[in-house]
Structure formats: C-alpha cells, structure tokens
Amino acid sequence: MALPSFTEHPAAVGESYGEHMHTAAWFGWRMLLGSMACFVHALLPFLFTRTGSATVTQLHDRMVVNRVRAEKLAGLRQGA
C-alpha cells in the first residue's frame, strides 16, 4: 500500500498544502463553535436559537456553492 501524499488531496480540490491546511482549520473551528452553541442550546433553548443552522448554511455555502461557482468560472475561462 502506498503512503498517503500530503499534496494529493489538496491538489484535487485546487489548493496548495498550506491553503488546504488554512481552509480545513477554519472549517474545524467553525464546526467546533457551532457544536458548542448547539450543546448550550440543548440545555438553554432560548440561547443560540439559530446559530447551529446558520453555521451549517455558512459551511455549506463556503464548501459547495463557492466550489461550484469557481468551477463554472474556470470552465468559462478555459472556453474563452
């Protein structure tokens, strides 16, 4: 079995190793903060009433919507 590459996955998503590390760390912190808000909300339902869903929406938009938009833009540039 081959050893995992530190650059294979980042390259597959169009990032350098450093860019991918920064993005993954940002996502990790956002998920951690959103998770903590959900646990507080579970105990005190009048707090953080929209934080969990807002965090999920933000993460989805940054990961999926922006990637699709960037891929379409790249495709338009190649076709021009």
Rosetta constraint file for C-alpha pairs under 8 A:
AtomPair CA 5 CA 9 HARMONIC 7.64 0.50
AtomPair CA 6 CA 10 HARMONIC 7.71 0.50
AtomPair CA 6 CA 17 HARMONIC 6.97 0.50
AtomPair CA 7 CA 11 HARMONIC 5.93 0.50
AtomPair CA 7 CA 16 HARMONIC 7.08 0.50
AtomPair CA 7 CA 17 HARMONIC 5.72 0.50
AtomPair CA 8 CA 12 HARMONIC 6.24 0.50
AtomPair CA 9 CA 13 HARMONIC 6.59 0.50
AtomPair CA 10 CA 14 HARMONIC 6.32 0.50
AtomPair CA 10 CA 15 HARMONIC 4.99 0.50
AtomPair CA 10 CA 16 HARMONIC 5.79 0.50
AtomPair CA 10 CA 17 HARMONIC 5.78 0.50
AtomPair CA 10 CA 20 HARMONIC 5.70 0.50
AtomPair CA 11 CA 15 HARMONIC 5.27 0.50
AtomPair CA 11 CA 16 HARMONIC 6.18 0.50
AtomPair CA 11 CA 17 HARMONIC 7.76 0.50
AtomPair CA 15 CA 19 HARMONIC 5.62 0.50
AtomPair CA 15 CA 20 HARMONIC 5.67 0.50
AtomPair CA 16 CA 20 HARMONIC 6.05 0.50
AtomPair CA 17 CA 21 HARMONIC 6.12 0.50
AtomPair CA 18 CA 22 HARMONIC 6.21 0.50
AtomPair CA 19 CA 23 HARMONIC 6.16 0.50
AtomPair CA 20 CA 24 HARMONIC 5.90 0.50
AtomPair CA 21 CA 25 HARMONIC 6.00 0.50
AtomPair CA 22 CA 26 HARMONIC 6.15 0.50
AtomPair CA 23 CA 27 HARMONIC 6.24 0.50
AtomPair CA 24 CA 28 HARMONIC 6.09 0.50
AtomPair CA 25 CA 29 HARMONIC 6.23 0.50
AtomPair CA 26 CA 30 HARMONIC 6.24 0.50
AtomPair CA 27 CA 31 HARMONIC 6.08 0.50
AtomPair CA 27 CA 59 HARMONIC 7.11 0.50
AtomPair CA 28 CA 32 HARMONIC 6.08 0.50
AtomPair CA 29 CA 33 HARMONIC 6.10 0.50
AtomPair CA 30 CA 34 HARMONIC 6.01 0.50
AtomPair CA 30 CA 55 HARMONIC 7.05 0.50
AtomPair CA 30 CA 59 HARMONIC 7.87 0.50
AtomPair CA 31 CA 35 HARMONIC 5.90 0.50
AtomPair CA 31 CA 55 HARMONIC 7.34 0.50
AtomPair CA 32 CA 36 HARMONIC 6.21 0.50
AtomPair CA 33 CA 37 HARMONIC 6.24 0.50
AtomPair CA 34 CA 38 HARMONIC 6.28 0.50
AtomPair CA 34 CA 51 HARMONIC 6.50 0.50
AtomPair CA 34 CA 52 HARMONIC 5.33 0.50
AtomPair CA 34 CA 55 HARMONIC 5.89 0.50
AtomPair CA 35 CA 39 HARMONIC 6.37 0.50
AtomPair CA 35 CA 52 HARMONIC 7.07 0.50
AtomPair CA 36 CA 40 HARMONIC 6.28 0.50
AtomPair CA 37 CA 41 HARMONIC 6.04 0.50
AtomPair CA 37 CA 48 HARMONIC 6.07 0.50
AtomPair CA 37 CA 51 HARMONIC 6.61 0.50
AtomPair CA 37 CA 52 HARMONIC 6.71 0.50
AtomPair CA 38 CA 42 HARMONIC 6.11 0.50
AtomPair CA 38 CA 48 HARMONIC 7.22 0.50
AtomPair CA 38 CA 51 HARMONIC 7.45 0.50
AtomPair CA 38 CA 52 HARMONIC 5.83 0.50
AtomPair CA 39 CA 43 HARMONIC 6.67 0.50
AtomPair CA 40 CA 44 HARMONIC 5.92 0.50
AtomPair CA 40 CA 45 HARMONIC 7.68 0.50
AtomPair CA 40 CA 47 HARMONIC 7.23 0.50
AtomPair CA 40 CA 48 HARMONIC 7.56 0.50
AtomPair CA 41 CA 45 HARMONIC 4.58 0.50
AtomPair CA 41 CA 46 HARMONIC 6.90 0.50
AtomPair CA 41 CA 47 HARMONIC 5.45 0.50
AtomPair CA 41 CA 48 HARMONIC 5.69 0.50
AtomPair CA 41 CA 49 HARMONIC 6.76 0.50
AtomPair CA 45 CA 49 HARMONIC 6.80 0.50
AtomPair CA 48 CA 52 HARMONIC 7.50 0.50
AtomPair CA 50 CA 54 HARMONIC 5.96 0.50
AtomPair CA 51 CA 55 HARMONIC 5.98 0.50
AtomPair CA 52 CA 56 HARMONIC 6.32 0.50
AtomPair CA 53 CA 57 HARMONIC 6.14 0.50
AtomPair CA 54 CA 58 HARMONIC 6.08 0.50
AtomPair CA 55 CA 59 HARMONIC 6.11 0.50
AtomPair CA 56 CA 60 HARMONIC 6.04 0.50
AtomPair CA 57 CA 61 HARMONIC 6.04 0.50
AtomPair CA 58 CA 62 HARMONIC 6.16 0.50
AtomPair CA 59 CA 63 HARMONIC 6.01 0.50
AtomPair CA 60 CA 64 HARMONIC 5.52 0.50
AtomPair CA 60 CA 65 HARMONIC 6.88 0.50
AtomPair CA 61 CA 65 HARMONIC 4.76 0.50
AtomPair CA 61 CA 66 HARMONIC 6.17 0.50
AtomPair CA 62 CA 66 HARMONIC 5.35 0.50
AtomPair CA 62 CA 67 HARMONIC 7.44 0.50
AtomPair CA 63 CA 67 HARMONIC 6.07 0.50
AtomPair CA 64 CA 68 HARMONIC 6.16 0.50
AtomPair CA 65 CA 69 HARMONIC 6.16 0.50
AtomPair CA 66 CA 70 HARMONIC 6.02 0.50
AtomPair CA 67 CA 71 HARMONIC 6.09 0.50
AtomPair CA 68 CA 72 HARMONIC 6.19 0.50
AtomPair CA 69 CA 73 HARMONIC 6.20 0.50
AtomPair CA 70 CA 74 HARMONIC 6.09 0.50
AtomPair CA 71 CA 75 HARMONIC 6.13 0.50
AtomPair CA 72 CA 76 HARMONIC 6.23 0.50
AtomPair CA 73 CA 77 HARMONIC 6.26 0.50
AtomPair CA 74 CA 78 HARMONIC 6.25 0.50
AtomPair CA 75 CA 79 HARMONIC 6.21 0.50
AtomPair CA 76 CA 80 HARMONIC 6.19 0.50
